[in-house]
Amino acid sequence: MTQRKRIVRDAVLVGVSTALLGITAPFTASAATADPAGTLTWTDCGGGADPRQQCATLQVPMDYADPGGPRIDIAVSRIRSEDPDARRGALLLIPGGPGGSSLGDPSGKGQKLPREVRDAYDLVGFAPRGVAPSASVDCGLRTADLATSRLRPWPAPDGSIDANLDTARRITDACLRNGGELMRHLGTANEARDLDRLRAALGERKISAWGVSYGTYVGAVYAQLFPHRTDRVVLDSNDDPDPTRVARAWLAGHEQGVEDTFPDFAAWASRPGNPDRVALRAADVRPLFLRLADRLDRAPIPWPGANPEELNGNVLRQTMLDSLYRPSSYPALAKLMRAAAQGTVPPAPPTPPESVLQNVTAVGVGVICNDVAWPKSPAVYRKDVAESRVKYPLTAGMPRNAMVCAAWPHPPREAPVRITGRGPSNVLLVQNERDVATPLSGARKMREALGRRAVMVTVDSTGHDAYLANGNACGDRTVSRFLATGQRPSADLYCEG
């Protein structure tokens, strides 16, 4: 998973990874234009992109209920099929988030696709509405409110959620004051509508897609709204599509996602010869983590240069959540645990530019708050948090707590899209068995919702993002074969490690 993609996934729950090492500067399409009819004018992208990558700008209605009203720009990129004679169509690379961009993906992860897939498709990326360099939003939050452990609703050490409710009100006020009219028109259904405008502008009768993480929900919503405009659809690392909860279900999924994934970290962190080993036995890692978090709740360690400038229990818990996204990030958590046990801290982790954090956070707020109404009563969250803290101590009640949307005053403009099995049977789900962000339990709900339209490949692997990332060769072969040839397993498939 790229660094930008890690920012992306945290933005689903309005947070940004503390373990990031920086991000790639966004590609720009500022020199490109689009006429009112939606014809794309392609130019060189510049900015370090593959020289084959082209960029353009698509204009779409800001409000689809007022198609003649103000229009906004959507930045688009592509690399053409490497064999025009074998070309089937366009493969839309749908990013995670909300807040992610796939503008760089034709030059980046798209080049990991096997040659027969790159021959079959033009690879198409985009920055969704709200995400720079498309028409963008910014809440103007204070720096302290951009800390991931603040944006994720970690309760106080005693389980109180009063500070979380204060944060929700403060961020809501800032976003409504500074975000502009576009904030009210962010949302998954509008992103899907933008994608159909892009399909038409590309001159494609149907479009294929590879959606990852939150992009699986976008892809499923697109396939629901425009079923006969879909060709081959891959949904990778799947969100629970529950229309009554939407992002609340994604947040709650971290409870089980951590439980599924932490044993893999524990086995790694107790392995002989591991320079970052934290315990002699895997069974000792979990109680050690809980003791350290409890100690840091009571006695935080100053951490100059970090945000916040202390290592407290919730910063440790957030680092745990970030580090479980993929095994290659395990050392970040282990090093922090080892330092905390000695009463010290490592160097403060670098962070992306504040302008990027502001933009990603604002998009996350707009999408998740506009997609579905969240409960307004603090009693709902207090009850859920208390139950969660008992059953899932590693996540300390955070996944059921109040996010910014608990204070969002505006009801959704439309009901969430209900994902169903109506439409062509052309969807392949690929899902790692142990995924902290989009757990298998939620992916099974996506599989159930899609019914006869889908087949699911469950991969015996650990990490977020499966295809060509943290999965295995069996899963990768199955997805590549489907994209290249249309051949899909006749039934749900399990890929052993």
Summary of the structure (lengths in Angstrom):
residues: 497
radius of gyration: 21.7
end to end distance: 19.4
largest distance: 66.0
contacts: 1860
relative contact order: 0.15
helix: 44%
strand: 15%
